[in-house]
Amino acid sequence: MEEDKDLRIRSKVISEGVNRVPNRAMLRAVGFQDEDFKKPMIGVASTWSEVTPCNMHIDGLAVAAKEGVREHNGAPLIFNTITVSDGISMGHEGMSYSLPSREAIADSIEIVTQAERFDGLVAIGGCDKNTPACLMAIGRMNIPAVYVYGGTIQPGRLDGKQVDIVSAFEAVGQYHEGKISEEQLHKVECTACPGAGACGGMYTANTMAAAAEAMGISLPGSSSTPAISPGKAVECAEAGKRVMELLAKGIRPRDIMTKQAFENAITVVMALGGSTNAFLHLIAIAHSVQVELTYDDFERIRVKVPHLADLKPSGKYAMQDLNDVGGVPGVMKLLLEQGFLHGDCLTVTGKTLAENLAEAEPLHKGQDVIRPLDAPLKLNGPLVVLKGNLAPEGAIAKMSGMKKLRFTGPARVYDSEEAATEAIMRNDIRKGDVLVIRYCGPKGGPGMPEMLSVTALIVGKGLGGEVALLTDGRFSGGSHGFVVGHVAPEAQVGGPIALLQEGDNVTIDSETQELSFQVTPEELHRRRQSWSAPPLKAASGVLAKYARLVSSASKGAVTDLFE
C-alpha cells in the first residue's frame, strides 16, 4: 500500500501546489503544456551512442517510444545514459571498464528516474551490459516499466560466408599464424560489421535479450527482431503504450520478475546455448528484485533442458537466421508445449507467458537453426557449473560444440592477459596445456575482463579444443573452445587459483563437474601461508571504487551487496 501511495504522488510532486511553480516552469522550457502536468510522467532511458554499432540507432528508437507514450496519454521525457563497446574495449586495459559500466548504467537510470519522480519507464539497450543494467535499475525502483532491446546486427558476407566480429578476432590469430594474408585480414575487418545492431551470434547481448523476453519484462519477439528492421521502431511505440497500461493496472516489475520468471530465462538460455555471462547478469538482476538465485538453480535447470540452437559461436547460424524461422517466440512456444516453461508467469503485456505464446507462430517447418527435441545438439544445457579445490564457490564452462568433455594437463600460469597473449604469440602454449590467467576477477582485474582476444588467438592458431583456458575473469559470449571462467573465489582475495603453480596438474571434467588441481593438503597449506594479496591495481577513480565494493562473481559481481 505504501508503494501504491508513492506511485500516485510521483507526478503530483511536479503538478500540484504553488511551491511547484519553478518545477513546472522548467518543464515548460522542454515542451510541457498545461495538460501535460495532469498526465503520468514517463521516462525513456536511451543508451544511444556513436561508440558502438550496437547503440548507434537507439536515438531514433527512443523517439518512437516517446511517441508511443504520448499517444496513450502520458507525458514522456527522454534521458540518456552511457554505453561502452565491449568489442572495442577487448584485449587492452579498456576492458576493465566494461563490467563496471553495467553498474554505472543501472545507477544512472535509477538516479534520473528517482530524482525526476517518473511514474514509469521505458528503457532501451543494445550492447552487452545495457540489458542487465536496465533490468537491474527497473528491478530496484519497481515502478511500471518495459525493456526494449535495440536488436541484433545483420551478419556480414565475405566470399559467400557469414562473418561477424568474432571472425575478425579469430582472423588476427590466423594472420599471425600465416594462414591468411594481410589483404584477407583487411577484407574481414571491412565486412564483419555491416551496420547497426549488437553482435550477431548467440553472444552476450542476444543472450540477455532472449533472457529478458523469457522473463516477460520485454515485449514478445523483441529479442530477435533485427536492429534495422522497421518492426523495431514499432516495438518501441508499443512499449510506450504498454507502460501506460501497466501503470493503469498497477503491475510492477517485481510482479513479473519472479523466481519462476528467472527459471524461464535460464531455460531459454540453456536451450539457445547462450553466453556464460548470463550467470553473472541474471544473478545480479535477481538481487535487484530480491529474488534468491544461485548456481544451484542454473544446474537444476540445465540437466533437464536440451541444447537446441545451432547458433554462433560454436554453431553456424546468426540471430538473424533464428528470427527468419520464428525467432525466440518460436523457441519458447516449443519449450512451453513440452513443459519446460512456467506458462502462468505474468508479462509486460498484462497477459501470461502462455497467453502470449498462444498467439505466436511456431518455428518454420524444415528449418535447422533449432533442432527438434528428439535430436538435440546436446541432451542438456551446455553451460556447466564446475566445483572443486580450484573453485570452491564455482566456475562456469561452456561446453557447446565440444567433443572432449574432460581435460587434464599442466598449468601454464600467467598473472595478466597481456602476459598470456605474449606467450601464445611466442608459441609457448602447446597442445595439452591448461592456460591459466588469474588476478582478473571483479576485484583483481579490476572489472573481470573478458578474454575474447586470447580465445580467438588460440582458435586462430589451430589450438581450439586442444588447449584449455582457465581464468577468474570472464569470456565474451563469442568465445568458444575448452574455456572455464568466473573461477571463485578469485585470486585477489586468496582463492585457490592464486595458489596454483606452473606445472601443477589441472583436471577439468564437465561430466563429473570437477575443477581441481593435484596438490596435497599440506602443500596447499604451505602455499597459503606464504601468499599475500597484491595491491589493488587502481588507487583512485571509478575502478578503485568498484574494486572495493564489488562482490564475488558467484554473487553476480554487484556493488550493493552489503553483508
N, C-alpha and C positions, 0 to 999 in steps of 0.2 A: 504493500500500500504506500509506503514511503517513497519507493521508486516511482510509482504512478504519479504521485503528487509532484515529484521532481520533474517528470516528463511534461506535465501540464503547465508548469510555471516557466519552462525554458524560454519560450518566445515572449511571455509576459514580462520577463526581465527587461526586454527591449521595448515592448509596445506600450506598457502602461505607466502612468504617473508622470507628473511634471518633472520629476527628477531624472526622467529618462529622455528628456529633450535632447541633450548632447549626443546620446547614443543614436537616436533616430536621425539627428542632423547628419551624423557621419555616414549612416546607411543611405540617406538620400543622395549623398555625393556619389555613391556607387550604383545608383539607379533605382532605389526603392521608392515606391509611391505610397500614398496613404493606405490603400487596400493591402499592400504587402505586409504591413505591420500587424494585420489581423490573421495572417497565414502562418503555418508552421515553417520555421527556418530549417532548411536542409543544406548541409554541407556536401560539396562534391570534392572529394580528395583526389587530386590528379598527380600522378607520378611522371608527368611529361618531362622529357629531357632530350637534348640532342646528343648526349654522350653515348647512347646505345640504340641500335635499331629496335630493340625490344620496346622502347618507350617513345620513340620519335613521333608517333602518330596519336598519342594519347590526349594531346590538347584538343583535337577535334572530337574525340570521344567524350571528353568532359563536357564540351558544349552540348553534345547530344543528350547527355544525362541531365544537364541543367534544363534543357527544353522539356524533357520528359517530366521533370518535377514541376516546372511552371505550368505545363498544360493540365496538371492534375491538382491545381490549387495550392501549390507550395511556393515558398519564397527561397529560391536556391542561390547559393554563393559558392564559387569555385575557389579553392585554395590549393597550393602546390606543396609537395614535399620532394625530397631528394631521391635519386637513384644512383647506383654505380653499375657499370658494366662488368659483370664477372669475367667475361671473355677477355676484355681489355686489361683487367687488373690481374689476370692469371700469370703466374710464373715470375713475379717480382714482388717487391715489398708492398705494392698496392693491394695485393690480395689480403693482407692483414686487415684491411678496412671493409672488406665485403660483408662478413657476418656482423660486425658492429653496425653496419648500415641498416640491418634489419631492426635493431633496437632504435636507431635514430628515426627511421621512418615511422615505426609504431609510436614512439614518444611524441613526435611532431604532430601526427594526426590526433592523438589524444589531447595534446596541449591546445591546438587550434580549436578543436571541436568543443572542448570543455570551456575554454576561455570565451568563445563566442556564443556559448549556450545553444548550439544547434539542437533541434528536435530529432533529427535523423541524419543518416549519412549514406551516400553512395561513394564507394572507394574503387578506383580503377588502377590496376597494376600491370606490370609487364615482366621485367627481368626477375631473376631467381628470388631475391629477397622481398620483392614487393608483395607477393601474395601472402606469405606468412606474416609479414609486418602489418599489412592492412587487417588481416584477421585477428591478430593479437590486439590491435587497437580497438577493433569492433567488439571483441570479447571483453576487454577491460571496461569499456564505457557502458556496454549493454543498453544502447539506445537502438531503435529500429534501423536496420542497415542492410544494404545489399552490396556484395562484392562483384565487380566485373573484371574479367581477365582481358588484357589487351589483345591476346591472340598469338598464335604461332606464326613464325616466318614460313614462307614457301621454300622448299629446297632449291638449291642452285643446280645447274646442269653443266656437266663437263664430260665431253667425249661419250655422250649418251647415258651417263650415270648421274645419280643424285650425289651432290656434295653439300656439306654444311660446315659449321665452324670446327667441329671435331676433325673433319677431313683436313682442315688447314693445320691444326696442331700435329696430326699424325704425319702430314706431308713434310713437316720440319724434320722429324726423325728419319723419314725416307730419304730426304735430301742429304742429311749428314751421313747416312749410310751409303750414299752413292747410288741409290735405287732410282732416283728421279733427278732431272736436271734443274738448274735454276729457272729456266724458262717454264718448265712444268710446274714448279713450285709457285711461280708468279700467276699462272693460269688458275690454280686452286684458290689463291688469295683473291683473285678478281671475280670469282664466280660463287664463292662459298655463301655469301650473304647478299641475296639479290634485292632486299628491300626491308620494309618494316616487319616487326614481329620478333618474338622470342625464339631462341634456338629450337630447331625443328624436330628433334627426336624426342624420345621419352626421357628427356633430361629434367633438371630440377624445376624449371619454370612450368613446363607442361605437366609434370608430375603433381606439383602443388595445385595447379589449376584444376586438374581432374579430381584431386582430393577435396578441394573446396566445393566442386559441384556435387560430389558424392555426399558431402556433409550437409548439402542443402542450403548453403549460405550464398550461393551464386545461382543464376538462372539456368534452367535446363538447356544443355547444348553449348553453353558459353565457353567451356574449357577447350573445345576442339574447333570452334569457328576460327578460320584464319584471320590474321590481323587486317589484311587488305580487303576482306570480304565486306560488301555493303551491309551484310547482316550484323556486323559488329556494332555499327552505329545504332542500328535498330535495337539491339540488345541493351545498349546504354540508355536509350529513351525508355525502353521497357523497365529498366532498373529504377528510373525516376518515378515511374508510375507505381511500381511495386513497393518502394519505400513509403510512399504515401498510404498505400493500403495497409502495410504493416503497422504504421503509426495509428491508423484508424482502428485497427483490430487489437492493438496493444501487444503485438507479437515482437518479442525481443530476441537478440542473438542467442541468449542462453536457453531460450525455449527451443531453439533449433540445434545449437552446437552441444548436444548431449553426449553421454558416453556411447550410446548406440550409434549416433551420427559419426563419431570418431571411428568406431568399428567399421562402419560402411566405408569411410575414407581409406582405412588400412586395407580393406578387402579389395577395393578398386586399384590401389597402388600395387598390391601384390599381383593381381591379375594382369595388370599392364606392364609389370616388370619395371617399376619406377625407380627413381633415384634414392640412394642411401640417405640423402639429406631429408627425406620425408620423416625419418625418425626424429631428427633434431627439431624440425619445424612443427610437426604435429604435437610433440610433447610440449613445446613452447606455447602453441596455441591453446592446448588443453589447460595449461597452467593459467592462461589469461581468463578462462571461464570457470576455473576452479573445478575442473574435471581431472581425476587422477588417471594418468596414462603412463604406463611403464613398458619396458622392453618385453615383459611377460605377456602383455596384451598383443603386441605385434607377433610374438611367437605362437600364441594360442590361435591366432587367426591364420598365420602363414601356413601351418601344417594342414589346414582344411581347404585352402584356396589354390587352385591350379594357376600356373603362369600361362596365359593365353595369347599375349600380344607379341607379334614378331616385329618389334619396333627397335629402332636405333637406340643405344649404341651397339648392342650385341646382335640385334636383328637387322632386317633390310629395309623396313618401311619408316616413313616420317609421319608426324602428327597429321599433316595434310592428307596423307593417304587414309588414315583412320577416319578423318572427317568425311572423306568422299564415300566411305562404305557404311556410314551410320553413326560415326562419332562415339564419344563417351556415353551418350544416352543408349545407343545400341548395345554397348558392352554391359551397361548397368541393367538394361532390360533382360539380357541373357542371364546375368548373375542373380537377379531377383527371381526369375522364373525357376531357377534351380535352388532357391532357398539360401543363397549366400548373403543377402542383404536384409536389413530391417526395413520393411516397406512402410511401417507406420510412423516413421520419423517425419516431423514437421519440416517444411522448407519455406524459402522466401516467397514462393508463390501463394502461400496460405494453404496449400494442399500438402498431402503427404507425399513421400517419395514414390510410393506405389501408384498414387493417382497421377503424378507427373509422368511416370513411365508407361502408364496405360495409354497415354497419348503419343508416345514416342514410336518411331518406326523401328522395326527390328533391323539387325545387321543384314546387309545385302546378301542375297544368295550367290554362292560361287566365289565370294571374296576369300582371301587367305591372309589378310592382315591379322585377324583374330581367329585363332584355332578353335575348332569345336571342343566341347568339354570332354569328349571321349578320346581326343587325340591332342592333348595339351603339349606345349613345349616342355613343361615340367609339371610333375604331379602336384607340387606345392609351390608356394611363393619363393622367389629367388633371393629375397633379402633376408639374410640369416644372422641371428644373434649368436655370437661366439663368446664363450667364457672360459676361464682357466687361470693359471697362475701368472699369465701375462696381462690379463684383463679381468680382474675380479668384478668390476661393475658392468663389463660387457664391451663388445666391439661389434662392428657391422661389416658383413661381407655381402657383395652382390655376385651371385653365382649364375646369373643368366648367361647362356651360351657357353658355359664351361663344361668341358668333358672331364677334366681332372677335378675330383672332389676333395682330395687330400694332398697336402704339400708339406714335405719335410725337407729342411735344408739349413745350411749355415747362415747365421745372421751377418749381414753386412751393414754396419751401424753408422748412421750419419745424424748429426745434430742440427741439420738445416736442409731445406730443399735445394739450396744452391750447391752445397757440397755433394749431395746425391746426384744432382744433374751433371756436375762436372765428372763424377765417377762414371756415369752412363756414357757420356761423350768420349771419355778416355777408353771405353770398352773394358772397364774394370769389373763390371757386373756381368756375370755369365749365367748360363742355364743352370737351374737348380738353386740359385741364391735366393735368400729372403732379404730383400732390401728394406731396411728399417729407417724411417725418417721420424725423429722424435723432437721434443720441445716445440711442437707445432700445434698444441692443443688450444683451447679457448684462452687460457692464461699465458701459456708458454709461447704461442705464435707471435704476438697475441692474435686473437681473432680466428684461430682454427683454419688456416689457409687450405684451399683446395689444391689437389695435386694433378690436375689435368695435363699440365706440361710434361710432368715426369711419366705418367702412364702413357701419354701419346708418344713420347720418345721411345719407351720400351716397346710399344707396338710397332712403331716405325722402324725399329732396328730388328724386327722379326723375333722378339722375345716374348710376345704376348702369350700368357699362359705358361711360359717356361721360367719366368721369374715372378716370385710373389712379392707384393709390396705391402708393408705394414706401417701404419702411422697413427699417432694420436691427433693428427689433423683430419681433413676431410678429403673426399673425392668429388669432383664435378659429376653431375648427372651424366656427362658424356664419357666418363672414364669406364673402361672395361678391361677385363683380364683378371688375374688372380690377385685381387686387391682387398685389403682389410683396413678400415678406418675407424675413427671415433674411439680408439682404444682408451679405456678409462679404468682407473684414474690416469690422468695424463702425466707425462714426465715431470712437468714443472712443479707438481705437488707431491712428487715422490712415488708415483705409480711404478709398478714393476718394470714397465718399459724403460724407465730411467736406469734400471739396474742391469739391463741386457748388455752383454759384451760381445765384441767381434768374435765370430766363430761359434757362439752358442748355437746349439741345435734347436730349431724352432719347428713346431708342428701346428699346422692349420688344417682342421678337419671339419668340413661343412656337414658331414653326416652325424658325427658324434658331437658336433658344435663345440669343439675344443680349440683353444688358443693357448699354447703353453710353450715353455722352454725348459730344456733339461738342465736342472740345477738342484743341488741338494739343499735342504732347508738350512743347513749350517752355512753353506756358501752364500745363500741368499741373505742370511742374517749378517754375514761379514760385509757384503756389498752395501747393505742398507746402512750399517753403522758408519761406513766411510763416505756415504753420499751426502751432499749438501745442495740445497736448491740454488741454482744460479740466479743472479739478479734479474728482475723483470726487464724485458727488452725496451720498454717505454717508461720514461721517468716523468713525462708531462703530457698534457693534451688528451685527446679522446681515447687513444689506445691505453694510456696509463689508467684512466678512469675505468675503462672497460675491463682490463686485466684484473683490477682489484675487486670488481663487482660480480664478474661472470661466474656462473655455476658450472658444474661438470657437464660434459656433452651428454651424459646419460640422463641429465635433468633438463635437457633442452638448451643448454648454454644461455639461460636467461639472466638478466641483470637485476631482477626484483624478487629473487628467492632469498628471503631473509630468515634464517633458522636460528 
